Amino acid sequence: MCIVCRCSLEEVRKALQERMQRWQLIERICAFDIISNPGLTTLEAQLKPVLKKGIARVQSAAKKWTPI
C-alpha cells in the first residue's frame, strides 16, 4: 500500500513540475508574470499598449485596402 501511494505521489509531482515548466515558458514568451502576477489591473495595463498598436495596425491596413 505504501509503495502504491509513493508511486502515485511521484506521478503527481512530475505532472506538477511539467505544468510549472510550461507556464514558465509561456511567461517568458509573453514577457510578463502569470503564475505570481501583481493582479489583473497591472496585467491589463501592460497589455494595453501592445493591443493598441495591434489595433492601430489593423485599422491602418483596412483603410489602405481596396476591393477589386
C-alpha positions, 0 to 999 in steps of 0.5 A: 500500500505504501509503495502504491501511494509513493508511486502515485505521489511521484506521478503527481509531482512530475505532472506538477513540475511539467505544468510549472515548466510550461507556464514558465515558458509561456511567461517568458514568451509573453514577457510578463508574470502569470503564475505570481502576477501583481493582479489583473489591473497591472496585467491589463495595463501592460497589455494595453499598449501592445493591443493598441498598436495591434489595433492601430495596425489593423485599422491602418491596413483596412483603410489602405485596402481596396476591393477589386 
